[in-house]
Amino acid sequence: MGNLDVLVAWAGAGWNRLRGRDPERGDVPGWVMVTVMTAGLVVIIFGVFRDKITDAVSDAIDSVTSGTSS
C-alpha cells in the first residue's frame, strides 16, 4: 500500500505542476526580463564607454605584464 501512496502523491504533484499550482515553480518571465535588461545595459554601457573601457583594460594588462621579462 505504501507504493500506491507514493504513486498518488507523485501524480498529484505532476497534475498541480501542469495546472500552474506548484508553489515552487518560480517566476520564469521575471528572471528572463532581468537577464535581458542586464544584457541590454551591458551593451549600452559598452557602446557609450567603449574607448575608455578598452583603454583601461589595456593599461591594466600592460601594468601587469610590463614587469615580466619575455
Secondary structure, DSSP 8 states (H G I E B T S, - for coil): -HHHHHHHHHHHHHHHHHTT--TT---HHHHHHHHHHHHHHHHHHHHHSHHHHHHHHHHHHHHHHTTS--
